[in-house]
Amino acid sequence: MLTALLVIAILVLLIVAHELGHFIVAKVFRVRVEEFGVGYPPRAFTLGKWGGTEYTINWIPFGGFVRLFGDVGEGEHGYGSLVDSHRGVQAAILVAGVAANAVAAWALFAVALHLGVPQSVDVPPANQPVHLLVAYVVPSSPAWAAGIQTSDEIVGISSNKGEQLATLAPTTVMDFVRMRGGKPISVTYIHAGVTSTVSMTPANAVLPNAAGQPALGIALVLVAKVSLPWGESAERALTQTWSSFGRVGSDLWTLARGALHGAPDLAGVVGPVGIVSYVGEASQSGFGAILLLAALISVNLAIINLIPIPALDGGRLVILAVEAIMRRDAPRLALQLLNALGIGLIILLMVVVTYNDVGRLLA
């Protein structure tokens, strides 16, 4: 329940940040903002009215919105009307939402890196707990046969003579295993919060480039919560935001290309149900990890809003471009039909993604 509430809070924060981008740029260009709402109608209550804008709290708590005078399909004209504004102004207002999500992602990355997030380290930081995690399991290896999985935490290793490995680190584990080829080794690990102990025998020909070296077939990494100073975290957040846009954009392009060929790969696509699972896992690593995930969601929202689907910012930008080329406004009825089509496609996508999420959970 708490995880679900946290997911709602994250989505509201990021969608309100997106709408705040539209709001600020609309105010700058003197386009009338009639309402700024947190949540979706029906309306719960009104906070007040300032500068010609009504600020409201609404009953459906999954985001927010801005209602602009003369928005697409409204047919309202005059001073402060969006449809009467220069197309460059309209485009700036639309792009501002995406820009706000990018800024929100950078800010969330910066705060997360300052608070501290789990990172791989070569040398354990002073006064910080470290965890030895499984980064990769070689198929058909002793570890694979014993049921060790990626992200499991190794908490203890001992020989069949009761010799305990005092310092758990990738190099010490490798040396301990290499000296005990053909002899059983007990490995204690944590998987999904459950601690288990299995016996494995190091074998040769497990590692491709070291056929004569006894090994269990696991790659290990030391992970610790690393906190950066504000200046360094803000600088690194810029790099992380940029790389996240590139990675998410590439993944969405791969998905779109698969869809065009009739074989979309939805394995990596998650909806609200899947986000609950991810947030639950992130919460176990501290508040910084939750903010890190929120930053990635903000990047996803920014890119998704640029997709040229009617009703999304990207679709409306395409319509503005077509109007600019044709030098006339699109028919109001056509805009309304396109928006209805876009909303229908979004609902269909959400149903498919949610079905996929539930299927993953049941599996």
N, C-alpha and C positions, 0 to 999 in steps of 0.2 A: 504493500500500500504506500509506504513512504517513498519507494523507488518510483512508483507511478506518479506521485505528486511532484517528485523532483523532475521527472521527464516533462510534465505539464509546465512547470516553472521555467525550464530551459527553453521549451518551444515558445512560450509566451514572451520571454525575454528577447529571443532572437527575432521573432516576427514583429514585435513592437519596435525593436531597433530598426528593422527594415522599413516599417511604416513611418518611423521618426525621420528617416532619410527623405522620404517623399514629403513629409510635413515641413521640414526645415527649408528645403529648396522651393517648395510652393510658396511659403511665406516670403522668402527672399525675392521672388519674382512677382509678388503681390497677387498670386492666384488664391482665391478665397477657399479656405479650409473650413467647411461647415461643421465637421465633427471629427474628433480624434477619439476612437474607442479602443479600450482594452477588453479583449474577449469579443465574441460575436453576438449579434442580437438573438433573442429579445433583450431589451435594455433592463438592467437591474436598477441603476440610479444614475443621476447626473451629478458630477463633481462641481460643475460650474461652467460659466461662459466668460471667456476672456479673449479680447482681440478678434471678436467675431466668430470664434471657434467654440463649439460645445465639447466638453470633455466628459466622457461617459465610461461607466463600467457595465459590462454586459454578461449575460448568464452563461454563455458557452465559453469555457475558459481555455481555448486552444489557439490564441493568437491576438490579433488586433487589426485595426483598419483605419484609414483616413477617407473621409467622404469629401470630395472636391466639388465645388460649384461648377457645373458644366462638364462633368466627367463624360466619358464615352457613352453615347446613347441617351444622355439625359436631355439633350436639346435645350439647355439653358444658356442664354447669351447675355452679354453685357460686361460691365466692368468686373474683373476678377474671375471671368469664366475661363475654364481650362481649354475648351474647344476653340475659344476666340484668341487664345494666346499663340504666339509664334511657335511653329513646330519645333524649333530648337529648344524653346522653353519647356514644351511638353516632353521632349526627349530627355532633357536634363532632370526633370522631375522623376521620370521613370527610372533612369540610370541611378538616381540618388539612393533608391532602395537597395540596389545591389552594392553600391559603394558603402552604404551603412553596414551591411553584413560583413564586408571585407574589413572595415575598421573594427567592428565588434570582434571578429575572429582574431585580429592582431592584438586587441586589448586582452581578450581571454587567454591567448597564448602567453602574453607577457606576464599576466598575473599568475598563471599556472606555473610558468618556469621560475617565477620568484618564490612562490609558495613551496615549490618542490614537487617534481614528478619522477616516477621511476625511470631510470636510465641505466644503460649498460656502462659499467666502469671497469677500468683495469686495476685501480687501487681503491680499496674501500675507503670512503670518507671517514674522518675522525668522528667518533660518537654517533655514528649512523648505522642502523642495522642493515645488513646486506642479505640478499637471497640468491641462491644458486639455482638458476632455472634452466630447463631443457629447451634449447633453441631449435634442435632438429634431431630426429630419430632416423637412423639408417634402416630402410626396409629389410626385413628378414634377418636383422641383427639380433643378438641376445636381448638387448633392451626392448626391441620391437616385439619379440616373442613373449617377453615378460609383461607387456602391457603398458610400458612407459610411453607417455604422450608429450607432445610439445606443450610447453608452459607449465609442466609439472615442476614442483620445487623439490630439489634434493636436500634432505635434512640430515642424512647420516649414511656413512659407508664403513663397513667393517669386513675383515677377512674371515675365513672359516676357523681361524685360530683365535678369534676374538680381538684382533688388532683393529683399533678404531682410528679412522683418519681424523686428526685433530683439527686441521684447517681445511675447510671446504672451499676450493677454488678450482677453476678449470685445469690449471697446470698440475696442482697437487693430486686431483682425481686421476688425471691422465697418467701420472707417474705411479700412483698406487695400483692402478689397473694393469699397467704395462709390466709390472714386476710380479704379477700373479696370474700369468697365462695358464689356462687349464684348471685353475682352482676356483671354487665357488666364492662369490663375493655377495654379501648382503647389502642391499640398497634400500634405505628408507626414504620415502617420498610422499609428498602431499598432492593429491589430485582432487579438485573440486571440494576442498576443505576436509577431505578424509585422508588420514595418514595410514600408509600401508608399507609393508616390508616384503621384498621379493629377493630371491636368490638367483644370481646370474653367473655364468662362467665366461670370462673373457676368452675370445677366440681369435684366431688369425684370419686373414683374408676378409675382414669386415670392412676396413677402410680402403677405398680404391687405390690410393697412393701410398699405402703402408701395409701391404699384404702380409708382411712378416711380423707386424706389431700386434700383440694381443689388445683387443678393444671390446667395449660393450656396444658401441654403435650409437653414441649420443654426443651431440655438440652442446656444450654448456656455456652459460654466460652469467657473470655476476651482475646483479641489479641492485641499485640503491636509490633512495630518494635524494636527488641533487637539487639544491636551491641556489639560484643565481642572484647576484645583485641587480637592483632595478635597471641600471643602465645596460648591463649585458643581457638581461632578460628581454628588454624592449628591442634591442638590436637583433637578438636571435629570433624573436617573434616575427620580425619582418621576413627573415629568410624562411621560417617555417610556414608563414602564411602563403608566401609565393610558391613554395614547393607543394603545399597542400592544394592550391588551385591547379597546378600542373598535374598532380596525381589524380585528383578527383575528375578533372576535365578529361584526362586520358581514359579513365575508367568509364565515364559516361559515353564517350565517343565509341569505345569498344562495344558497350551495350547497344547503342543506337545502330552501329554497323551490323551487329548480330540480328537486331530486330528487322533491318532492311532485307537481310538474307533469310528471314523467316525462322531464325533460331536464336532468340534472345537468351542470354545467360543471366538468369535472375538469382544465381547462387549468392552473389555478393550484395544484392539489393535488400535493404531493410526498411520497414515502415515503423509506425509508432510502437507496435508490439515488439519488434526486434530492438528498437532503441531502448525500451525498458530493460531488456536483458543486458545490453551493453552498459547502460548506466549502472545497473546493479553490480556488474563486474568491476567497473571503474571505481565505484564507491568504496570497494575493499582496499584500494590503493591510496585513498585520501582525497581531500577536496581538490587538490591540484589536478589529479587525474580526471575528475569530473569536468573541471573547466577546460581541460585539454580536449575532451570529447565534445563539449559544447562548442569549442572553436571549430572543430571539424564539421559539426552539423551546420554551423553558420556559413562555412565555405560551401557546403552542399546546397544550402538555400540560395546563396548568391548565384551559383552556376545554374541551378534548376530554373531560377527566375529569368535567366537569359535565354532559355530554350524557346524557339519561336513557335510556341503554342498559343492560340488565342486565349485571352483572359490572364496570361502571364505577362510580365513586363517585356519579355523578349518578343512575344507575339504582337504586342501593341507597338513596339519599336519598328517591327517589320511593316505594320500598317501605316505608321507615320512616314516611313521611307517610300512606300508605294504612293501615298498621297502627295509627297513632295515631288516625286517623279511625274505624276499625272497632273500636278498643280490644281488639285481640287479635293474636297473632302470626300471620304467614303460615305456611301448611303447609310443613314442611321439604322435602317432595318438590317442591312448586311452586317454591321458591327454587332448588333444585338444577337444575330444568328451565330456569328463567329464566336462571340463570348459564351453563348450557350453550348456550342460544340466543344470549346476549350474546357469548360467546367465539366462536361460529360466525360471527356477524355481523362481529366485529372481524377474524377471519381472512380472511373474504371481502373486506372492505374493503381489507386489506393486500395481498391478491392483485391486486385491481383497480388500486390505486395503484401497486404495483410494476410491473405490466404497462404502465401509463401512463408511468412513469418510463423504462422500457427503450425504449418506443416513441419518446419524445422524444429519447433519446440516439442511437438509430439514425437518426432524421430529421436 
